[in-house]
Amino acid sequence: MPRIPCSYCGERSRDKLAQIYMWWYASEGDRVAYRLWCCAGCAADRWAKILQISNSTSTGEPTCIGCGGLLESDDSVVYLNLYLPKQTAREYELDLDAPCAAKICADTSDFGKRLENRGAEVQGPRSSAPEPSPWDSLEL
């Protein structure tokens, strides 16, 4: 049985837990990051819907994935890396309005473990497309 309990329900599952790393930028520009351990049940209850909405492509106006409201001047972004057992990492950029972002950030700080600021300046998920090589333009 795993020694680490789920960050949300506190239960120790026989199955491996997912790891969630979340971060956002505070008003002062400081990066705030947390790590959570999550069982399958809590992941389904807390994250499945919002991550599915985040993955869907929308051609309309930008909307908050939390409440569906239009994103205007109060756009807040929360970044999430999800590590499911025996799967490749998944990276999300959650576009939220300020109230929904505040709710998710408060929930994360209540249940997660705060990580030290390691001075990372990179924002958001890495691009899945490979970087162009100078060799690509040569037709050899």
N, C-alpha and C positions, 0 to 999 in steps of 0.2 A: 504494500500500500504506500502511496506517495507520502512523503513527510510534509509537503507543502499543501496547506488547505486552500480552497477556492477563496479568493479575496472577497467575493460577494456573500456567499452563503456560509462560509467557514467549514464546509464539509470536506472530508478527505475522500476522494474518489479512487476506485480501483483503476480507472482509466487515466491516461496522462492528461494533464491540464494544458490548456492553451495559455500562451503568454501574450499580453497586450501591453504595448508601449504607446503612451499618448503624450503629446506635447502641444503647447501653444505658446504664444508670445504675449507676455503681460504688457500692460500699458507703458511701462518703462522700457520695453524692448527686451526684457530678460526672458530667456527660454525657461519655461516651467515644464518639467517632465515627470511622469509617473509610470510605474510598472505594476501590472495586475496579473494575477493567476486566475484562470477562469475555467470552471467545469463546463461541460457541454450544455447542461440545462440552463445555467446562468447566461451563457453566451447566446443561446437561442432566445431567452427572455429579454435580455438587455440590448443585444447588438444585432441580431439577425435582420430585423426590419430596416433599421437605419443604414446598415452596410449594403443591403440589397438596393435601397433607394439611391445610395451614393454611387453604386455601380451602374445604374441605369443612365442612359444618355438622354438628355433633354435638349430640344432645339429651341425651346421658348425662352422667355426671360428667366434669369437666374432666380431660383427660389431656395428657401431654407429647407434642408432635408429633414429637419426636425419637425417643423410645423406646416411647411408648405407656403409660408408667406413670402412675399417678394423681398429680395435682398437689395437694399438700397445703400444708405450710408452706414448702417450698423452691421455690415458684413464682418463676421468673425470666422476664422478658420481654425479647426482643431485637426491635428495630424494624428494618425493612428497606424501603427504597424501591428499586424495580427500574425502570430506564429501558431498555427494549428499543428498538433502532433502529426508527424510523418508527411507534412505538406510543405510546399514552398511558402515563403513569407508573402504576405499580402499587405500592400500599402494603400492607405486611404487618405484623402484630403476632404474633410467634412466641412462643407460650406453651410454655415449656420448664421442665423441672426443673433444679435447680442443676448437676448433672453435664453434662447436654446443653448447657446454656447456656455453661458453662465451655469445653466442647470447641469450640463454634461461635465463641465470642469469641477463643479462642486461635488458631484457624485463621485468623480474620479479621485478627488482629493480626500473624500471620506473613506473610500475603500482601498485606494492604491497606496503604494510606497513611493514617496517622493525621491527622485533621483537627483544627484548633484548636477549642477550646471557644468557641463564639460566644455563650454565655450563653442558649441557647434553653431555655425553660421548658416548652414544649409537649411532651406525651408522646404517642407513638403516632400512628397514621394519622389524618388528618382525616376527619371524617364525610362520606360522599358525599351525604347528604340536605341539601337547602338549609335554611338557617336560616329560621325563621318570620319573616315580615314583619308589622309592625303593621297593614299594609293587608289582610292575609289575613282578619282577623276582620270587616272591613266588607263588607257585602253590597250593593255598589253596582251 
